[in-house]
Amino acid sequence: MFREDKSVAQSASESGIHPNQVHLWKKQTLENFSQLFEDDRKDEKAKQAEHERQLNQLYGEIGRLSPQLSWLKNKYGINPEQEGSEDMLEPCHPQVSLKAQAELLEARYSRLFYQPVPPSPKEEAIKCRIDQIYIARPYYGSLRITVVLNREMPVSRPTVEHYLREMGIPGLALDPNTSKSAPQHPIYPYLLRNVTAAYSNHIWGIDVTYIPLKAGWLYLVAALDWFSRFIVGW
């Protein structure tokens, strides 16, 4: 209709629209004709601005990742066996932050600030007493150990059970299927069956025990001659 190929009446008839509505649309279009091109220019400027923003963001990401990549290559080139080790971190690196280093090496960032808390004197005293009770009466369970401890110091049974697990002290109750054999394990013959020690240095045996210290345990292994009961070495 604007190209004057068809009249308003003809265009309205072919489109099934009332001529008055077509005249109204024509009038509105003529009044706002320049705004149509302005909207197109605005859209183009907005697209160009968004493209520049994305481009600047991409360049910034490249600038951030380049030092990290260089740092990571140097670390793997120096000692590839320490891959992912916390010993490779550099807290004072000028370009790569400590958190980024931990992510690159797949190390736990929270562990870098963890300071282990030593056990309290009360906990050490309870554990030492538990060990003494267990050595004297290994058939005592957590309940009876708690009863003995409460005569000397207040302690709950859950606490005693927790300390027993930490100290690796198992109960004497048998686990299920303890006599069930494992077919994949080889069976070695007992060479001393029906053999009696008849003279010195005929048969030796070894045993291990441990002595509690203030800062840990002292393990003692002794080699014993079965015939003379002489301690050959320790």
C-alpha positions, -999 to +999 in steps of 0.1 A: +000+000+000+029+024+007+045+015-026+011+024-042+008-010-058-027-014-043-053+009-029-064+009+007-097-006-002-081-034-022-056-042+005-083-043+031-105-065+010-077-090+003-067-092+039-102-094+053-097-062+074-121-032+077-108-002+056-111+021+086-086-001+105-062+000+076-064+038+074-057+040+111-026+018+108-014+038+078-017+071+098+001+056+128+029+043+106+034+076+088+036+095+122+061+071+137+080+061+105+113+077+116+111+060+150+112+026+134+147+032+121+158+048+154+147+016+172+167-004+148+198+018+155+192+015+192+191-023+190+223-023+170+241-001+195+229-023+224+241-054+206+275-037+200+278-026+236+270-062+248+295-076+224+322-053+237+313-062+273+316-099+266+348-093+247+363-074+276+352-101+301+368-128+279+401-109+277+400-104+315+394-142+320+423-150+297+445-125+316+435-142+349+441-178+337+474-172+319+495-168+351+477-198+367+485-219+336+522-208+337+524-215+374+509-249+371+532-259+342+563-248+363+551-269+393+545-301+373+578-296+355+598-293+387+584-323+406+556-342+388+555-368+416+540-342+440+509-337+418+481-324+440+504-321+470+499-292+495+537-288+497+536-272+462+515-243+473+531-208+474+512-185+499+531-154+488+528-158+450+522-123+435+499-134+406+481-166+417+461-165+449+464-193+474+428-204+468+434-206+430+465-227+436+446-251+458+419-255+431+446-261+404+463-287+425+430-302+437+441-297+473+416-289+501+417-252+508+403-255+543+431-278+554+456-250+548+443-232+579+436-262+601+456-263+633+453-297+650+442-295+686+462-318+710+442-339+735+435-323+768+453-336+800+420-350+812+416-371+779+452-383+782+446-393+818+414-412+809+431-430+780+461-440+801+438-454+828+417-472+802+449-488+789+460-499+824+425-514+830+426-532+797+460-547+803+450-560+837+416-572+826+413-575+788+379-592+791+364-560+804+340-542+780+331-505+779+305-509+806+328-524+832+356-501+823+332-471+828+323-485+862+359-487+873+367-452+859+338-436+877+353-446+910+382-423+902+368-397+878+335-389+862+332-402+826+303-414+805+301-447+787+298-432+752+331-413+759+348-446+770+335-463+738+348-434+717+382-436+733+384-474+729+378-470+692+405-443+689+430-464+708+422-495+687+412-516+716+388-543+704+364-563+725+370-600+731+336-610+716+340-630+684+330-615+651+306-635+629+321-661+606+355-660+623+361-697+616+351-693+579+381-700+557+391-678+528+398-700+497+420-674+481+445-674+509+472-701+510+474-724+539+509-728+553+518-760+574+527-756+610+563-769+610+566-772+648+537-796+652+547-826+673+582-810+678+596-804+713+625-781+720+653-806+729+684-783+731+694-747+731+689-727+699+666-755+686+635-734+684+632-697+688+600-676+693+593-639+692+568-618+710+559-581+710+546-559+738+543-522+743+550-498+772+529-466+776+549-434+776+538-398+781+541-390+744+532-423+728+542-460+731+575-479+733+573-512+714+594-541+726+601-572+706+620-601+721+634-633+706+632-662+731+649-696+731+622-721+738+645-747+755+664-725+779+640-696+781+669-673+774+663-640+757+684-642+726+678-606+715+654-577+718 
